[in-house]
């Protein structure tokens, strides 16, 4: 149990300004967590696309649940994007073993949104809810620490979004992709 560590942390709510940076929180964890628990903080990340194979169990149901969900979300988004672009040579039939259908459904909903920023915020809100679901009612255990790290990363990510700059960058990137895609016109028509 990590009563002292958790009791000193500011409360987090989705959409707020980050009260502490994730690197500062990680350093605080280095002082208070066991080596084994601290080593698992490396898995507290969002959207890692290289998780295409099976991964080793971490001996933490929270961490393994999070990794399963993020892997499912990342691969579902990749499949949807590849299908839309009719990408040749891109694997789109990922194994359903250890698949998280809530993440799959969230990816489909986000992909149907017209506004990329709204889609990203929708995905992050779903991630936040998944963290809370995985944490359950463990308020002073190591899962609360992992949940805090993930939530902190999510609010840092949200704070980093700059709507106008992001939309301008998105339009430029999309135009570049469409110009270079074989058999696809500038508007996405084949």
N, C-alpha and C positions, 0 to 999 in steps of 0.2 A: 504494500500500500504506500502511496506517495501523498499522504495528507499535506505535509508541509509544502511541497512543490505546488500542488494543485490549489491549495488554499490561497496562495499568494498571487495567483494569476488573475488578470482582469477578465471579466466576462466577455465572451464573444457573441456577436449576433451578425447574421448575414447582412452584408451591405454596409457595415460600419467601417470607419477608418481603422487600419491595423494599430492596436495599442502598443505592440512590440514587434520588432522584426523577427522573421523566422530564424535567421542566423543567431540572433541574441537568445531566442528561446532554446535553440539547439544547444548553445553553450550552457545555459542554465540546466538543461537536461543532463549534460555531460557531468555536472557536479552532483546531481541527485539520483540519477537512474543507475541501476546495476549495469555492468558492462553488457550483459546479454540483452537487456531491455533497450539500452542505448543503441546497440548495433542494429536493432530492428527499425530505428527511426529512418534509416536509409530507404526503406520501402514506403515511407509517407510522402508520396509524390503523386502528381496528377498527370494523366495522359502520356504514358510512356509507350510509344509505338513498337519498340523492339520486343515486347512481350508476345511473341507469336508462338513460342513453344510452351511446353509445360514448365512449370517452375517448381523448385523445391519447396516443401512445406517449411514454414518458419517456426512452428510450435506456438503460434499465436493465431487463434481463430479470427481475431480482429484484423490482423495484417493479411492473413490469407483471404479473408472475405473481401477486404479492400482491393487486393491485387486481382482477385477474380473479377470483381465488378469493373475495375479500371481496364483490365484486359478486354473484357467483353465490350465495354463502351468504345474503346479505341478501335478494336477490330470491326465492330459494327459500323462505325463512322467511315472507316477505310473501305469497307465493302460497299456502302451506299455511294460514296464518292467515286469509286472505281466503276460501279454499275452505271452511274450517271454519265461518266466520261467514256463509257464503253472501252475501258482500258484493255488493251491487248497484252497478254502475258502477266496480268496482275491477278494473284490468287484472290478469289472472292468467296469461295466456299470454305469457311473456316470450320474446324471441328466443333461440334456443339457440346462436347464433353466439358464439364465444368463451366458451362455458359450461364450468364446472368440475364434472364429474359427482361427484367426491369430495365437494365442498361440498354438492351437491344431496343426496347420500346421507346426509351428516352432518346436514343440516337435517331430513330425514325421520326419522332416528333420534331426534334431540332432540325433535321434535314429538310423538313417541309416548311420551315420558317423562311420568309423572304429577307428578313433583316439579320445579317450575320452576327451583329452584336447581341441582339435579342436571343439568338440561338445559343451563343456562348454563355450568356447569363443563365439561360434555361438549363444548360448542361451543368453549370456550376451549382445552381440551386439544387438540382437533382443529386449532385455529388454531396452537397451539404446534408441533405436529407438521408443519404445512404450512410454517411459518417454517423449521424445521430442514431440511425437504426442499428448499425453495427456496435455502437458503444453501449446501447441498451441502458441499463441503470447502474453501470459501474462508474461511480463518481470519483473515487479516489484511487482506483487501480491504474495499472499501466495503460489500459485501453483509453482511459480519459486523457492521458498524456498524448497518445497517438492521435486521438480525435482532435485534441487541441492543436497539434501541429498541422493536421490536414485542414482544419477550419482556418487557421492562420494563413496558410498558403492560399486558400480560396479567397479570403478577403484581400490579401495582397494582390492577387491576380486581378480581382475586380477593380481595385484602386488603380491598377496600372492601365486599365482601358481608357483610351482617349477617343471618344466617339468620332469626332470629325477626322482626325488623323488616321484612325483605323479604317474608316470608310473609304477615304481617298486611297490608302494603301491597298485595300481590298479590291477596289475597282481597277487599279493599275495591275495588280497581280492577276486578277481574273482575265483582263484583256490580254495580258502576256500569255497566259496559259491557253486561251482560246486561239490566239494567233498561231501558236506552235503545235496545237493538237491536230493530228492528221484527220482530214475529212470533216473538220468542224469549222463553221464560219464564225465571224466575230460575235454574233449574237448567240452562239451555241447551237445553231441549226446545222444538221448534217446534210 
